[in-house]
Amino acid sequence: MEGIIKLIIYALLLLIIILLIVNNIRIVPQATAYVVERLGGYYATWDVGLHIKVPLIDRVAKKVTLKEQISDFEPQAVITKDNVTMQIDTVVFFQITDPKLYAYGVENPLMAIENLTATTLRNIIGDMELDETLTSREIINTQMRSALDIATDPWGIKVTRVELKNIIPPTAIREAMEKQMKAERERRETILVAEGEKKSAILIAEGKKESMILDAEAAKQAEILKAEAQKEKMIREAEGQAEAILKVQQANAQGIRFLKEAGADQSVLALKSFEAMTKVADGKATKIIIPSDMQDMAGLITSAVEIAKGQNS
């Protein structure tokens, strides 16, 4: 009986030990770190993997995520150099690089970052005027990131980026800016319309100029062609006249050659002269000049008749 009781006690003790071991096993997930304290003081930082803590002695003081985190703070009221109050909404991206410093460096890290962001933003904007503030987002982001990164380094925090999500000027300033933007757009529209009309007028003038040049060239070409046609016509007429004269001369030469070959005497030549004179007086001449030797015409006719009879016989 006593043996059974001892066996049960041993089993219970073993079960308690197993439960204690299982209950004190810790598995640290990826991108996470555990800050472990032993007897109330910092003991170690557990990285990814399996860890066993000593019961009643060790405890996990803080679980720290190593991922990049985003904090979107409420809009902060800031005053520019030219005394314009505006609301600026900022977003801070940060990452924990040292879990021990993060756990023991500051009581509330997020609140500390928010307050540090507000004071840094007021200092930077206080040195800028309204227009410069609205157009210098990148400069403000860079200056804030550098200042916050230096201030949060003792807390084990690295500020990777700061963005001005929204800049809200006063209502009166917004209305004035909208009017200014509207006037600027209207001015640009007027300039664009004027430039368009100017370009259109230039293109029309150039088109007219090109048309006049083409018309002048066409007229010049037409005159050249007309002159060439007239020249060709005159050349052809001259060639025709020359050819006609040549043929007449050839015919005359042929007639003379025939007369010579026929042995024509002085009477035949006189008859030919008479025939030429009759052709000249063939209804076109109003006056005929008769040669001085016309008195020999009868004899000439008689000779012509005799010649004709001789030919007929």
PyMOL commands that set and color helices and strands:
alter all, ss='L'
color gray80, all
select helices_A, chain A and resi 2-23+99-104+109-125+130-135+137-155+171-262+266-280+292-312
alter helices_A, ss='H'
color red, helices_A
select strands_A, chain A and resi 25-28+32-38+41-46+49-52+58-65+69-72+76-79+85-96+157-168
alter strands_A, ss='S'
color yellow, strands_A
deselect
rebuild
show_as cartoon
